[in-house]
Amino acid sequence: MSSRPLPRSVRDLTGYELLLSVAELGSIGQAARRHDMSQPAASARLRQLEADVGTALLERRPRGTRLTTAGELVASWAQATVEAASDLAAGITALRADHHGHVRIAASLTVAEYLLPRWLIALRAADPETVVALDSGNSAEVEAGVLAGSADIGFVEGPEVASGLSSREVARDELALVVAPSHPWAGRRRNPRAAELAATSLVSRERGSGTRLALERALAERFGLETAEPVLEVSSTTAIKAAVTGGIGPAVLSARAVVAELAAGTLVRLDVTDLDLTRSLRAVWPEGAQPRGPARDLLAIALREQ
């Protein structure tokens, strides 16, 4: 993950939000109303955006405004960033919430980073008064929190859930073997097989991680293989990706976690030809009691978006 300062042109997303609204509504005035701004203020923001980008983005007409060709390009590039900022805001709101709120959620890192923000946006849209408290950790920690009563509902990545918990699959996830472009495996014609993967020391999450347990279980159940001791154990996906990029060793991560790195070419994905690395992501709650209130609503949203 880069720590370089963001360029001035992307530090404030308000102009990009307005640009997307103008593209949809065809009017600066309507875009301003959507964002609770005056039309002069919205126009000033859009002019500043054009100055920052260095080219005209809007073609102003007597009966409305449309995007220039450059504006259409910038809007298409900005869409994912604006949506990601909304996900970030939803996650931060959950972290800030009072832990005596209406729903307490515990989630594994993969779910918390790549799925939960979208679910929380839908939950907040359905009931803006819902107060959410979020804790994240590995799957074992999530299960322990639900069993201890410190969370109303949890989301885990392991192949099975702890005794005393009920569960429901909410998504499928694919694990990906990744290496640095300079790694010997990246230049081979033949992809690794399960036995070679098991014998290789990987950069790995700590014990209790659902990703690590899913890989160990897949190798054990299909081939009776045990994994080698990790070359490095770390507690976050970001740290794993940095270590792999730096050449310390391969890693197996959620495919959702490495999309940007694969697109940028800083990581290379390899198929393990004889090993199925798909897994189930599950919601968990105390056995004998169904989720209630906002926890039930959140589960329904997750199931609907499968």
Backbone bond lengths (Angstrom), bond angles and torsions (degrees), N, CA, C in turn:
res aa  C-N    CA-C-N  psi(-1)  N-CA   C-N-CA  omega(-1)  CA-C   N-CA-C  phi
1 M - - - 1.456 - - 1.512 109.49 -
2 S 1.352 117.23 129.56 1.453 121.48 -177.44 1.520 110.57 -74.42
3 S 1.355 116.57 142.38 1.456 121.40 175.41 1.521 111.28 -109.21
4 R 1.338 117.50 10.81 1.459 120.77 179.68 1.516 110.33 -68.23
5 P 1.350 117.22 145.29 1.466 119.48 177.54 1.524 110.58 -60.37
6 L 1.330 115.80 144.97 1.457 119.63 176.43 1.523 110.13 -68.96
7 P 1.328 117.79 142.47 1.463 119.88 174.00 1.525 110.49 -59.95
8 R 1.320 116.47 152.11 1.451 120.95 -178.90 1.514 112.07 -55.41
9 S 1.332 116.72 -34.69 1.466 120.79 -174.63 1.515 113.94 -66.31
10 V 1.346 118.72 -14.56 1.472 119.91 -179.04 1.522 112.70 -125.25
11 R 1.324 118.68 13.01 1.462 119.80 -179.83 1.525 112.33 -74.51
12 D 1.334 117.14 -29.66 1.460 121.95 -179.60 1.526 108.13 -119.25
13 L 1.330 116.29 119.32 1.462 120.23 -174.77 1.528 112.97 -89.86
14 T 1.349 117.73 -2.31 1.461 119.34 -176.86 1.520 111.77 -57.88
15 G 1.332 116.96 -44.45 1.458 120.40 179.43 1.518 111.98 -60.01
16 Y 1.334 116.07 -38.84 1.470 119.52 -180.00 1.528 110.72 -69.44
17 E 1.332 117.01 -37.86 1.462 119.91 175.47 1.527 110.79 -60.72
18 L 1.331 116.13 -44.39 1.458 120.01 177.92 1.522 111.56 -63.03
19 L 1.340 116.27 -41.63 1.461 120.39 179.63 1.528 110.58 -59.92
20 L 1.338 116.98 -43.89 1.464 120.49 179.08 1.525 111.15 -64.32
21 S 1.335 116.68 -37.96 1.462 120.11 178.98 1.524 111.10 -68.74
22 V 1.332 117.56 -38.79 1.466 120.14 176.23 1.528 109.83 -62.50
23 A 1.325 117.16 -41.53 1.462 120.46 178.41 1.524 111.21 -59.79
24 E 1.336 116.52 -37.26 1.463 120.90 -178.43 1.527 111.99 -79.46
25 L 1.349 116.65 -42.08 1.461 120.91 -170.38 1.522 113.90 -98.17
26 G 1.341 117.11 -20.45 1.453 120.52 177.97 1.501 115.26 76.93
27 S 1.337 117.37 17.41 1.456 120.36 -175.65 1.515 110.03 -156.25
28 I 1.344 116.35 133.94 1.467 119.99 175.34 1.519 110.13 -67.11
29 G 1.347 116.36 -38.38 1.458 119.42 179.97 1.515 112.48 -60.75
30 Q 1.350 117.38 -45.50 1.468 119.94 178.93 1.525 111.31 -66.82
31 A 1.335 116.57 -38.51 1.467 119.48 176.96 1.523 110.11 -62.08
32 A 1.343 117.24 -40.93 1.466 120.85 179.35 1.518 110.98 -61.42
33 R 1.334 116.77 -43.39 1.466 119.61 179.90 1.520 111.48 -64.30
34 R 1.325 117.21 -38.56 1.466 119.97 178.63 1.524 110.64 -59.09
35 H 1.336 116.57 -36.05 1.466 120.63 -176.04 1.525 112.76 -101.44
36 D 1.346 116.47 17.86 1.471 122.02 176.60 1.522 112.16 54.68
37 M 1.325 116.52 46.17 1.459 123.00 178.77 1.528 109.04 -126.11
38 S 1.322 115.45 157.51 1.458 118.98 170.73 1.523 108.95 -75.65
39 Q 1.341 116.44 156.04 1.457 118.93 179.19 1.527 112.39 -62.34
40 P 1.356 119.77 -41.85 1.468 118.77 177.03 1.529 112.64 -59.63
41 A 1.357 115.87 -39.30 1.464 118.60 179.83 1.530 110.92 -66.36
42 A 1.341 116.29 -39.95 1.459 119.53 178.36 1.524 110.90 -65.89
43 S 1.331 116.81 -42.32 1.460 120.19 178.35 1.521 111.02 -60.99
44 A 1.333 116.67 -40.35 1.467 120.34 179.34 1.526 110.57 -64.37
45 R 1.317 116.58 -40.91 1.466 120.23 178.39 1.524 111.19 -62.42
46 L 1.321 116.19 -42.58 1.462 119.95 -178.72 1.531 111.24 -69.08
47 R 1.331 117.10 -36.34 1.466 119.14 175.74 1.519 110.76 -64.64
48 Q 1.341 116.68 -39.35 1.460 120.00 177.35 1.528 110.84 -64.21
49 L 1.343 116.51 -39.24 1.460 119.88 177.72 1.527 110.10 -61.82
50 E 1.324 117.06 -43.51 1.460 119.99 178.26 1.528 111.11 -61.61
51 A 1.340 115.82 -38.98 1.466 119.13 178.12 1.517 111.04 -65.71
52 D 1.353 116.92 -41.60 1.463 120.35 -179.89 1.528 111.53 -65.74
53 V 1.338 115.89 -41.15 1.463 119.74 -179.18 1.529 110.71 -74.23
54 G 1.328 116.08 -33.79 1.457 120.14 176.60 1.511 114.66 93.86
55 T 1.346 116.63 18.70 1.460 119.44 177.95 1.519 108.71 -158.69
56 A 1.332 116.98 161.32 1.465 121.61 178.83 1.528 110.05 -70.85
57 L 1.316 116.09 131.00 1.463 121.27 179.90 1.522 111.96 -109.72
58 L 1.331 117.11 -19.07 1.455 121.61 -175.03 1.528 110.39 -126.97
59 E 1.298 114.37 144.41 1.463 121.39 172.95 1.522 106.65 -113.98
60 R 1.321 116.26 107.15 1.465 122.12 -175.31 1.522 109.57 -85.90
61 R 1.348 115.40 129.68 1.461 121.66 -176.72 1.530 108.95 -127.72
62 P 1.340 117.23 161.91 1.472 119.48 179.68 1.519 113.24 -58.10
63 R 1.322 117.35 -31.58 1.469 120.48 -177.02 1.523 112.76 -109.30
64 G 1.277 117.44 27.14 1.458 119.60 177.24 1.511 111.75 139.55
65 T 1.304 115.35 -171.80 1.466 122.14 -176.90 1.516 108.34 -134.77
66 R 1.309 115.42 137.87 1.453 118.42 174.92 1.528 109.13 -129.24
67 L 1.318 115.62 162.76 1.456 120.67 -178.30 1.522 110.41 -82.11
68 T 1.326 115.51 142.37 1.455 120.47 170.12 1.528 109.00 -72.55
69 T 1.319 116.31 175.41 1.468 119.47 176.73 1.523 110.23 -59.53
70 A 1.342 116.13 -42.97 1.468 119.42 176.99 1.521 110.66 -63.73
71 G 1.335 116.58 -38.90 1.458 120.00 178.31 1.512 112.55 -62.41
72 E 1.348 116.68 -39.58 1.468 119.94 177.31 1.524 110.80 -62.72
73 L 1.332 117.19 -40.44 1.465 120.41 178.46 1.521 111.06 -63.91
74 V 1.344 115.88 -48.26 1.465 119.64 -178.84 1.528 110.26 -61.78
75 A 1.334 117.08 -41.32 1.461 120.27 179.37 1.525 111.27 -62.19
76 S 1.334 116.82 -41.38 1.469 119.12 179.93 1.522 111.18 -65.75
77 W 1.345 116.66 -37.87 1.468 119.54 177.86 1.530 111.33 -69.91
78 A 1.321 116.46 -34.06 1.467 120.48 -174.69 1.522 112.93 -77.02
79 Q 1.335 117.71 -22.18 1.457 120.58 -172.45 1.522 112.32 -54.98
80 A 1.326 116.34 -51.10 1.471 119.58 -177.18 1.520 111.11 -65.41
81 T 1.339 117.07 -36.07 1.468 120.12 -179.44 1.517 111.07 -66.84
82 V 1.327 117.31 -43.54 1.464 120.54 178.85 1.528 110.28 -63.66
83 E 1.331 117.05 -40.97 1.465 119.75 177.71 1.526 110.90 -64.88
84 A 1.353 116.62 -39.62 1.469 119.66 178.33 1.515 110.96 -64.63
85 A 1.350 117.48 -36.01 1.460 120.63 177.70 1.524 110.73 -64.74
86 S 1.336 116.97 -36.77 1.467 120.21 176.18 1.518 110.80 -64.55
87 D 1.350 116.62 -40.61 1.465 120.32 176.05 1.528 110.65 -61.45
88 L 1.333 116.10 -43.78 1.465 120.97 179.22 1.519 110.47 -60.22
89 A 1.338 117.38 -44.64 1.464 120.99 -179.65 1.524 111.52 -61.81
90 A 1.338 116.04 -40.33 1.461 119.57 179.33 1.524 110.92 -64.90
91 G 1.327 116.50 -41.46 1.464 119.51 178.74 1.517 112.22 -65.34
92 I 1.345 117.13 -42.55 1.458 120.90 179.54 1.516 110.83 -64.37
93 T 1.332 116.96 -40.19 1.462 120.30 177.80 1.520 110.73 -58.83
94 A 1.335 115.77 -41.32 1.466 119.19 179.59 1.519 111.43 -66.12
95 L 1.334 117.57 -39.53 1.460 120.07 -179.97 1.516 112.02 -67.08
96 R 1.322 116.95 -33.75 1.458 120.82 -178.54 1.517 113.11 -77.95
97 A 1.311 116.85 -18.14 1.459 119.73 -170.23 1.519 111.87 -63.57
98 D 1.297 115.37 149.61 1.460 123.00 175.68 1.533 108.96 -60.50
99 H 1.297 116.81 132.79 1.466 119.65 -177.85 1.524 112.70 -73.38
100 H 1.312 117.31 -1.14 1.460 120.09 171.11 1.525 109.83 -100.41
101 G 1.343 116.92 23.98 1.459 122.49 -177.85 1.508 112.02 -72.74
102 H 1.324 113.73 -172.13 1.454 119.92 -172.10 1.528 113.14 -76.61
103 V 1.323 117.67 -29.33 1.458 118.70 178.08 1.532 108.50 -141.36
104 R 1.316 115.31 131.22 1.467 121.73 179.24 1.523 107.66 -110.39
105 I 1.323 115.53 122.82 1.455 121.96 -174.69 1.524 109.35 -116.56
106 A 1.326 116.33 137.38 1.462 122.05 169.81 1.522 107.20 -120.18
107 A 1.330 117.30 133.88 1.461 119.69 -175.60 1.511 110.77 -142.51
108 S 1.325 116.12 141.91 1.455 120.97 172.16 1.525 108.98 -64.09
109 L 1.333 116.45 161.76 1.455 119.78 -172.80 1.528 112.44 -63.17
110 T 1.324 117.94 -39.75 1.458 119.65 -180.00 1.515 111.15 -61.14
111 V 1.322 116.93 -46.47 1.463 120.43 179.67 1.524 110.15 -66.90
112 A 1.334 117.42 -44.13 1.463 121.09 -177.87 1.522 111.97 -62.01
113 E 1.323 117.21 -36.41 1.463 120.68 -176.59 1.518 113.15 -82.55
114 Y 1.338 118.14 -38.34 1.458 119.37 -165.76 1.526 115.26 -115.53
115 L 1.315 118.64 -13.60 1.461 120.31 -178.75 1.524 113.22 -124.21
116 L 1.330 116.77 -43.15 1.462 120.53 -172.17 1.530 113.58 -60.91
117 P 1.340 121.00 -39.94 1.474 118.55 -179.43 1.525 113.02 -54.55
118 R 1.317 117.66 -43.10 1.468 120.75 179.40 1.524 110.96 -64.30
119 W 1.340 117.22 -39.96 1.459 120.08 178.63 1.529 110.71 -65.62
120 L 1.331 116.99 -38.98 1.462 120.18 -179.01 1.526 111.36 -67.25
121 I 1.323 117.32 -35.81 1.466 120.27 176.26 1.526 109.55 -61.55
122 A 1.333 116.88 -44.70 1.467 120.76 179.12 1.527 110.76 -65.37
123 L 1.332 117.65 -38.67 1.463 120.95 178.61 1.516 110.57 -64.38
124 R 1.341 117.00 -44.33 1.456 120.78 179.67 1.534 111.22 -66.33
125 A 1.338 117.00 -35.54 1.463 119.83 177.69 1.524 111.11 -64.96
126 A 1.338 116.68 -37.50 1.466 120.61 -179.94 1.519 111.57 -72.02
127 D 1.335 117.61 -34.17 1.466 121.86 -179.51 1.521 108.90 -148.47
128 P 1.336 117.99 92.31 1.472 120.91 -176.25 1.519 113.88 -61.41
129 E 1.333 118.24 -17.62 1.462 120.53 -178.75 1.524 112.80 -85.85
130 T 1.318 117.69 -6.28 1.465 120.37 -179.87 1.525 110.20 -62.94
131 V 1.319 115.67 130.40 1.466 121.88 176.38 1.519 107.82 -105.83
132 V 1.324 116.56 128.76 1.458 122.28 -173.81 1.521 109.80 -119.02
133 A 1.320 116.47 136.90 1.463 122.38 170.68 1.524 107.77 -119.03
134 L 1.323 116.30 131.59 1.467 120.87 -174.82 1.517 110.90 -124.59
135 D 1.331 115.82 131.31 1.464 123.09 168.89 1.522 107.33 -121.05
136 S 1.324 116.39 141.01 1.462 119.53 176.95 1.513 109.76 -125.56
137 G 1.320 115.50 152.71 1.458 121.93 179.65 1.512 108.03 -175.35
138 N 1.333 116.81 -166.68 1.457 117.29 176.20 1.529 109.80 -78.00
139 S 1.318 116.16 171.94 1.464 119.92 -173.08 1.525 112.38 -62.69
140 A 1.329 116.87 -37.01 1.470 119.42 178.76 1.520 110.78 -63.87
141 E 1.318 117.26 -40.12 1.468 120.84 178.92 1.522 111.10 -67.14
142 V 1.327 116.79 -37.91 1.461 120.47 178.13 1.524 110.13 -62.97
143 E 1.328 116.75 -47.47 1.461 119.93 -179.90 1.519 111.20 -61.57
144 A 1.326 116.76 -41.04 1.463 120.15 179.02 1.522 110.80 -62.62
145 G 1.330 117.17 -39.28 1.454 120.27 179.12 1.515 112.73 -65.40
146 V 1.331 116.67 -41.06 1.464 120.08 178.43 1.526 110.03 -65.93
147 L 1.331 116.91 -43.39 1.472 120.21 179.36 1.525 111.87 -64.56
148 A 1.333 116.84 -32.61 1.462 120.94 -179.41 1.522 112.74 -80.78
149 G 1.332 116.78 -8.90 1.450 120.30 179.34 1.507 115.01 86.38
150 S 1.333 117.71 9.25 1.463 119.93 178.97 1.518 112.65 -86.60
151 A 1.336 117.87 -5.05 1.462 122.36 175.40 1.525 108.28 -138.06
152 D 1.329 116.13 141.74 1.457 120.85 178.69 1.515 111.89 -79.96
153 I 1.314 116.33 -29.78 1.459 121.52 179.83 1.523 107.56 -151.65
154 G 1.333 116.64 147.51 1.455 121.14 178.86 1.518 110.73 -129.91
155 F 1.333 115.17 161.89 1.464 121.44 177.19 1.515 108.26 -132.27
156 V 1.334 117.03 123.75 1.460 122.26 -172.23 1.516 110.55 -129.08
157 E 1.349 115.37 166.44 1.461 121.28 -175.82 1.511 113.35 -119.20
158 G 1.305 118.71 0.18 1.454 120.07 -174.74 1.517 113.05 -74.71
159 P 1.345 116.85 166.12 1.469 120.74 -179.03 1.521 113.48 -73.36
160 E 1.329 117.64 -16.00 1.458 120.57 177.77 1.516 107.99 -150.13
161 V 1.336 116.91 165.18 1.461 120.01 -178.43 1.521 109.45 -113.10
162 A 1.322 114.95 159.79 1.463 121.50 -176.06 1.524 110.91 -68.66
163 S 1.313 115.25 154.90 1.455 121.64 175.28 1.528 109.20 -59.72
164 G 1.335 115.39 140.94 1.453 120.01 -179.57 1.515 113.74 94.91
165 L 1.337 117.07 0.55 1.453 121.38 -179.33 1.525 110.62 -120.10
166 S 1.317 116.18 141.71 1.457 122.41 166.26 1.517 108.11 -95.64
167 S 1.341 116.39 157.44 1.461 118.19 -176.65 1.513 110.68 -148.70
168 R 1.327 114.50 162.92 1.469 122.73 176.54 1.527 107.28 -148.52
169 E 1.323 116.65 132.89 1.457 119.88 177.02 1.523 110.03 -68.49
170 V 1.338 116.09 130.66 1.462 120.72 179.17 1.526 112.08 -115.40
171 A 1.322 118.26 -13.60 1.469 120.74 178.86 1.516 108.66 -165.89
172 R 1.321 115.00 160.67 1.456 121.91 169.83 1.518 107.74 -109.26
173 D 1.307 115.41 145.56 1.456 120.63 -177.69 1.523 108.58 -134.40
174 E 1.310 115.94 148.66 1.462 121.32 179.26 1.519 108.95 -115.09
175 L 1.315 116.17 129.42 1.454 120.80 175.03 1.525 109.45 -85.32
176 A 1.315 115.84 147.00 1.462 121.38 -177.15 1.519 109.53 -128.02
177 L 1.319 116.29 131.90 1.467 122.09 171.38 1.526 107.63 -83.13
178 V 1.328 116.97 123.30 1.470 120.75 -178.00 1.527 109.91 -127.89
179 V 1.329 114.86 148.36 1.457 122.30 177.86 1.525 107.99 -139.09
180 A 1.322 116.12 165.12 1.454 120.97 171.90 1.530 109.38 -71.54
181 P 1.329 118.27 152.42 1.469 119.88 178.44 1.524 113.46 -57.50
182 S 1.343 116.76 -25.66 1.457 120.81 -179.13 1.531 112.99 -85.14
183 H 1.324 118.20 -6.57 1.466 121.05 -177.46 1.530 109.78 -67.84
184 P 1.331 118.63 143.60 1.479 120.67 -179.67 1.525 113.72 -55.80
185 W 1.331 118.15 -33.80 1.455 119.53 179.97 1.528 112.14 -64.20
186 A 1.335 117.24 -29.57 1.467 120.45 -175.79 1.525 112.02 -66.00
187 G 1.339 117.18 -25.84 1.460 120.18 -177.83 1.502 114.74 -100.39
188 R 1.324 117.56 1.51 1.456 120.21 -178.42 1.520 112.15 -82.15
189 R 1.297 116.49 150.75 1.462 120.68 174.05 1.523 111.43 -77.14
190 R 1.326 115.81 -28.53 1.464 120.20 -175.85 1.530 109.52 -101.72
191 N 1.316 116.55 127.67 1.460 120.75 177.54 1.528 110.86 -73.59
192 P 1.333 117.78 155.10 1.465 119.82 177.79 1.528 111.22 -63.12
193 R 1.316 115.62 150.66 1.454 121.36 172.42 1.522 108.28 -104.89
194 A 1.333 115.75 171.94 1.454 120.59 -173.40 1.528 112.04 -57.84
195 A 1.342 117.63 -42.23 1.463 120.47 -177.31 1.532 110.94 -63.62
196 E 1.318 116.75 -40.02 1.462 119.62 179.07 1.532 110.78 -68.33
197 L 1.338 116.55 -39.12 1.460 119.95 177.55 1.523 110.58 -63.09
198 A 1.323 117.44 -44.35 1.464 120.87 -179.27 1.521 111.82 -62.81
199 A 1.323 117.36 -33.60 1.466 121.21 -177.55 1.525 112.88 -82.54
200 T 1.312 117.57 -5.43 1.467 121.45 -175.05 1.518 110.36 -98.42
201 S 1.312 116.80 133.00 1.462 121.51 176.08 1.522 109.05 -74.90
202 L 1.328 116.02 120.81 1.453 122.37 -175.52 1.522 111.35 -103.53
203 V 1.320 116.18 160.44 1.457 121.65 163.38 1.523 105.90 -78.50
204 S 1.322 117.73 126.05 1.464 119.90 -167.03 1.522 111.10 -141.27
205 R 1.332 114.31 157.08 1.452 120.90 168.57 1.530 109.07 -72.08
206 E 1.332 115.09 169.44 1.453 121.30 179.61 1.529 110.51 -71.21
207 R 1.334 116.08 163.79 1.465 119.87 175.91 1.530 108.68 -61.44
208 G 1.324 116.12 142.46 1.454 121.34 -173.90 1.508 112.11 102.09
209 S 1.334 116.54 -15.00 1.457 120.87 176.22 1.520 110.04 -70.51
210 G 1.326 116.81 134.75 1.454 120.42 178.51 1.515 112.83 -65.12
211 T 1.336 116.96 -35.77 1.466 120.13 178.76 1.520 110.55 -64.15
212 R 1.308 116.58 -46.34 1.467 119.88 179.83 1.523 110.88 -63.52
213 L 1.326 116.69 -42.99 1.463 120.12 -179.29 1.518 111.32 -65.84
214 A 1.337 117.44 -37.58 1.467 120.31 179.49 1.522 111.05 -63.22
215 L 1.335 117.22 -41.55 1.465 120.19 178.07 1.522 110.57 -66.09
216 E 1.331 116.85 -45.97 1.465 120.20 -179.81 1.524 110.98 -60.00
217 R 1.336 116.53 -42.51 1.456 120.16 -178.48 1.530 111.11 -68.01
218 A 1.320 118.00 -40.02 1.463 120.90 179.81 1.525 111.34 -61.97
219 L 1.323 117.07 -42.84 1.457 120.94 -179.86 1.531 111.38 -69.79
220 A 1.338 116.22 -38.16 1.460 119.87 -177.95 1.524 111.79 -71.37
221 E 1.333 116.85 -44.88 1.457 119.83 -174.94 1.527 112.31 -73.49
222 R 1.309 117.20 -35.17 1.478 120.10 -176.33 1.521 111.94 -84.81
223 F 1.354 116.75 -37.39 1.465 119.61 -171.79 1.528 113.56 -127.18
224 G 1.327 118.57 -4.92 1.457 120.63 -175.77 1.517 112.61 68.15
225 L 1.322 117.21 28.39 1.462 121.96 -176.08 1.515 111.10 -100.11
226 E 1.317 116.12 144.60 1.457 122.08 170.57 1.520 109.03 -103.47
227 T 1.323 115.87 146.39 1.463 119.27 -179.55 1.534 110.13 -81.40
228 A 1.330 114.72 149.13 1.462 120.28 174.91 1.524 110.17 -67.59
229 E 1.323 116.28 158.77 1.464 120.08 175.61 1.527 108.94 -61.99
230 P 1.322 118.40 138.55 1.469 120.39 -179.05 1.531 111.63 -60.46
231 V 1.320 115.16 148.45 1.456 119.63 172.62 1.525 109.87 -75.02
232 L 1.341 115.60 -25.30 1.465 121.52 178.92 1.515 108.46 -157.30
233 E 1.332 116.73 133.24 1.460 122.31 173.88 1.517 108.98 -109.83
234 V 1.342 117.44 128.38 1.460 122.01 177.21 1.519 108.50 -134.80
235 S 1.328 116.24 168.56 1.461 120.01 -171.12 1.510 113.88 -106.67
236 S 1.325 118.48 8.99 1.459 119.23 179.87 1.517 110.80 -144.77
237 T 1.327 114.94 152.88 1.459 121.15 176.82 1.522 111.15 -64.20
238 T 1.324 116.41 -39.67 1.466 120.81 -179.84 1.522 110.82 -59.36
239 A 1.330 116.82 -42.55 1.460 120.55 179.82 1.526 111.19 -66.82
240 I 1.325 116.70 -36.95 1.468 119.67 177.18 1.525 110.15 -62.64
241 K 1.317 117.00 -47.32 1.469 119.78 -178.65 1.522 111.03 -61.94
242 A 1.323 117.61 -39.01 1.459 120.42 178.48 1.526 110.80 -64.75
243 A 1.343 116.82 -40.46 1.459 120.35 -179.85 1.525 111.46 -66.92
244 V 1.319 116.84 -41.07 1.467 120.07 179.11 1.528 109.95 -66.09
245 T 1.318 116.94 -45.20 1.460 120.79 178.05 1.515 111.32 -58.57
246 G 1.337 116.14 -35.23 1.456 121.15 179.02 1.513 114.44 -77.28
247 G 1.328 118.05 -2.41 1.451 121.18 175.24 1.509 115.78 89.90
248 I 1.335 117.94 12.88 1.468 119.46 -178.38 1.525 111.58 -70.11
249 G 1.327 117.23 -34.59 1.457 119.59 178.68 1.509 110.92 168.64
250 P 1.347 117.23 174.00 1.462 121.15 176.58 1.530 110.20 -73.07
251 A 1.333 115.07 169.88 1.460 121.08 174.42 1.513 108.87 -150.70
252 V 1.325 115.02 157.98 1.456 121.68 172.53 1.522 106.86 -116.06
253 L 1.333 116.04 120.03 1.459 122.94 -175.52 1.521 109.61 -134.04
254 S 1.315 115.43 165.18 1.458 119.14 170.71 1.522 109.33 -59.40
255 A 1.326 115.72 135.32 1.466 119.46 177.60 1.519 111.27 -60.63
256 R 1.338 117.50 -27.06 1.462 120.95 177.96 1.525 111.42 -63.61
257 A 1.344 116.34 -27.22 1.458 120.58 -173.07 1.519 113.80 -82.84
258 V 1.320 117.99 -12.50 1.470 119.80 -171.96 1.524 112.51 -120.82
259 V 1.322 117.61 15.02 1.469 120.42 -178.17 1.519 111.02 -58.26
260 A 1.342 116.92 -48.47 1.471 120.35 -176.63 1.524 111.15 -65.60
261 E 1.331 116.99 -41.63 1.460 120.12 -177.80 1.532 111.76 -67.90
262 L 1.320 116.67 -37.34 1.470 119.49 177.15 1.529 110.19 -66.31
263 A 1.326 116.53 -40.76 1.466 119.55 179.39 1.526 111.13 -65.70
264 A 1.342 116.29 -35.87 1.467 120.21 -179.11 1.524 112.70 -80.80
265 G 1.338 117.13 -13.36 1.458 120.78 -179.97 1.512 114.41 82.21
266 T 1.346 118.08 10.10 1.465 120.10 178.43 1.528 111.91 -81.93
267 L 1.335 117.06 -16.95 1.458 122.63 172.19 1.526 108.78 -130.92
268 V 1.331 115.34 152.99 1.459 122.08 178.09 1.524 107.75 -120.74
269 R 1.328 117.01 131.90 1.453 121.35 178.51 1.520 110.28 -95.52
270 L 1.336 115.50 137.22 1.463 121.98 178.53 1.522 109.58 -123.96
271 D 1.309 117.38 137.65 1.456 121.61 174.14 1.527 109.66 -80.65
272 V 1.332 116.30 140.40 1.461 121.15 170.50 1.523 104.96 -95.19
273 T 1.309 116.88 108.34 1.471 121.22 -162.67 1.523 114.10 -62.71
274 D 1.319 118.40 -28.20 1.462 119.71 -174.66 1.528 112.81 -116.47
275 L 1.346 117.64 22.67 1.462 119.85 -175.64 1.524 110.23 -135.71
276 D 1.334 116.52 126.61 1.460 122.33 175.83 1.533 108.11 -85.98
277 L 1.335 116.18 119.23 1.457 120.91 -176.89 1.525 112.09 -112.29
278 T 1.324 117.48 28.73 1.462 119.41 171.45 1.528 108.81 -85.25
279 R 1.319 115.21 153.05 1.464 119.88 -179.38 1.514 110.27 -148.35
280 S 1.322 114.89 168.11 1.450 122.35 -178.79 1.530 109.96 -101.96
281 L 1.324 116.46 134.76 1.457 122.10 169.79 1.524 107.25 -101.99
282 R 1.327 117.18 131.27 1.455 120.16 -168.64 1.522 112.02 -128.90
283 A 1.329 114.83 145.54 1.462 121.50 166.56 1.523 107.92 -86.46
284 V 1.334 116.78 142.28 1.469 121.10 179.51 1.527 109.79 -132.05
285 W 1.331 114.93 148.96 1.460 121.89 177.57 1.529 107.30 -155.09
286 P 1.333 118.45 164.69 1.471 120.10 -176.44 1.520 112.55 -60.01
287 E 1.297 115.31 136.13 1.461 121.52 179.94 1.516 110.18 -60.79
288 G 1.344 115.79 138.18 1.459 120.46 177.61 1.507 114.54 88.39
289 A 1.319 117.88 -2.26 1.464 121.15 179.60 1.520 108.56 -137.13
290 Q 1.321 117.30 123.56 1.460 121.27 178.49 1.532 110.17 -79.44
291 P 1.342 118.08 147.01 1.472 119.90 174.41 1.523 110.52 -56.12
292 R 1.335 115.68 143.53 1.459 120.43 -177.52 1.520 109.85 -128.06
293 G 1.335 115.47 158.62 1.455 120.98 174.36 1.523 112.23 59.90
294 P 1.344 117.83 -136.86 1.474 120.85 -178.60 1.525 113.36 -61.17
295 A 1.335 118.21 -29.64 1.469 119.84 176.64 1.519 110.37 -64.34
296 R 1.317 116.88 -41.34 1.473 121.12 175.97 1.527 110.48 -64.11
297 D 1.351 116.20 -41.54 1.466 120.01 179.90 1.524 111.05 -64.46
298 L 1.330 116.61 -40.25 1.469 120.52 179.45 1.528 110.46 -64.80
299 L 1.321 117.12 -41.87 1.460 120.64 177.29 1.530 110.28 -61.13
300 A 1.315 117.16 -42.58 1.472 120.83 179.17 1.519 111.37 -62.00
301 I 1.335 117.27 -39.19 1.463 121.27 178.23 1.522 109.95 -64.58
302 A 1.342 116.42 -45.43 1.461 119.93 -179.41 1.522 111.03 -61.66
303 L 1.324 117.40 -41.14 1.461 120.87 179.91 1.531 110.90 -68.66
304 R 1.307 116.99 -36.89 1.458 120.88 -179.59 1.514 111.99 -66.59
305 E 1.339 117.03 -31.36 1.455 120.86 -175.65 1.531 112.89 -94.09
306 Q 1.334 117.16 10.91 1.468 120.00 177.52 1.510 110.96 -57.22
